Amino acid sequence: MQNELQIQYWVERVALFNDEAAYEKVFFHYNDALFNLAVCFVKDEAVAEEIVSDTFVNVWRNRSRLLEIDNLKVYLYVSVKNLCIKHLTRNKQVEDFNLNDLLLNNIAATSRSPEDLMVSKEVLKYIHQAVENLPPKCRLIFKLVREDGLKYKEIAQVLNISVKTIDAQMAIAAKKITQSLSFLLEK
């Protein structure tokens, strides 16, 4: 909640006072997640970086209208997705995108001993492998929920699918990941 209030404060500063420092904070808050999303679509880090930059240039150009946006996070994700699709269409590269380049970066080891750290890294490797083995759409939804922290309703808006579809895909992901990791529970 505190984070959301801080972001809203920055957005108001940008919209009302053309505050470049606040704009920069908004940029750095969302940049990495948007970059990862863009890479999933275009599979080119340079193009992904350009797409995210273009998204934020558009935000700055239209800063006076920022307060009209109900959910900035969803707005940014949809903008990046649309720019990616536009790029792929322009370059005739529209295909089912793959998320193999994304990493589970929000799972941190909390252990202290070297042995515990080694075990944690090993478990993280298996979790990462299980997530990467999910079907592409299921993997995208799982990562948007677990890594980017989007709510089901937000993802539904970004991907133009129903909340029930997201719920079903998350159930599939949980089942497949649990099955993939079942050998760890047997040890």
N, C-alpha and C positions, 0 to 999 in steps of 0.2 A: 504494500500500500504506500509506504514511504517513497519507494522508487517511482511509482506512478505519479505521485504528487510532485516529485522533483522534475520529472519529465514534463508534466503539464506546466510547471513554472517556467521551464526553459522554452517551451513552445509559445507560451504567452509573451515571454521576453522577445522572442524572435518576431512574432506576429505584430506586437504592439510597438516595439522600440527598435526594430532592426538590429537586435543584439547579436553581433557576430560570435561572441564568446559562448553564448547560450546555444547558437546554431551549431557550433563546433562540438559542444557537449552532446547534443542530440545525435549528431553525425557519429561520434565515437561510440555512443551507446548502442546504436543499431548496426553500425558498419560491418562487423564480423559476421553476424547472423545473415545479413542480406547478401554479403559476399558469398558465403557458403551456399545459400539458396541459388544464387546466380550461377555458380560453378556447376551445380547439379544439372542445370538446364543447358548451359552453353559449352561446358567441358573445356573451358579455356580461361585461365586465371586473368589474363590481360583484358579479355573481353568482359569478363565478370566484373572486374574492377571498374571498367569504363561504364558499364550499365549501372552499377551502384552510384558512381559519381554523377551520372546523368540524372538519376533519381533525385539525388540531393540538390543538384543544380535546379531542377524543377521545383523542389520544395522551397529553395531560396527565392526563385523568381515569383512564386505564388505565395510567399510568406504572409501576405496580408489576409489570405483566405484560410490560413492554418487553423484558426479557431472554429471554422465550419466543419472540420473533420472530426467525426465522432471517435474514431479509434485510429490513432496515428500508426500504431504497429501494423494493423491490418492494411491500412492505406499503403504503407511502404512495401509490405510483402507483395501486395497485388500489383503495385507499380513496377517492382523488380520483375515479377513473373511476366507481366505484359511486355516489358521492354525485352526480356529474354525471348519470348515467343516472336515478337516483332523482328528481332535480330535473326532468329533461326529461320523464319519465313522468308525474310529478305535474302538470306543466304541458302535457301532451299535445303535446310538441314533439320527440318521438323521430324522428330523421331521420339520414341519413348526414352525419356531421360533416365540416367543411371546415377545412383547416389554413392557409388563405390569410393568416391574421393572424400566423402565426409568422414570425420572421425568422431567417436564418442568423446567429446572434450569436456563434458560437464561432470564426469565421474572422477572423483579424486580419492586417492588412497589416504586413509586416516590412520594407518598403522604406524608404529614407531620403529620396530626392530627391522633389520635388513631382511630377515627371513619372512616376516609379515609383508614387507614391501614387495618382495619377490613373488609371493603367493598372490598378492593383490594385483600385481601386473599381469600375472598369468591368468587370473580370473577375468580381468579387464579384456585381455586378448580374446578369451573365449566368448565373452559378451559381445565384443565388437564383431567377431566372426558370425555369431548368431544373428545379430542385427543385419549385417551385410548379406546374409543368406535369405532374408525376407524378400518377398516379391517387391518390385520397384515401388508401386503405389503404397503398399503397406509400409515399406521402409520409410518413404517420404513422410507419411502421416505420423509414424512412430517418432521420427526425429523432430518433426515440428512440435509435437506434444512434449516429448521428453527433453530435448536439447534446447529448443527455442522457447519453450514455456507457453506456447500459444494455447488458447482454450479451444475446445471443439468447435464452438460457434465461429471463432475467428478463422480457423482452418477451413471450415465450410465456406466462408466468404472468399478466402484466398483461392481455394481450389474449385469453387463452384460445384460442390457436392453436398449431400445432406449430412446432418449431424449423426444420423443413424448409420450412415456409411462409415463415418469416422469411428464410431463406437464399435462397429463390426470389425473394422480393420485393426483397431487396437486389441480387440479380443483375439483375433487371429495372430497378431504379433506376440501377444503374451503367451499364447499356447505354443507357438513355434519356438520362441526363445526358451521357454521352460523345458520343452522337449529336447532342445539342443543342449541345454545345460544340466539335464537330469543326471548325467554321469558324475557331475561334481557333488551332487547330493548323496551319491552312493559311497563316496570315499570316506 
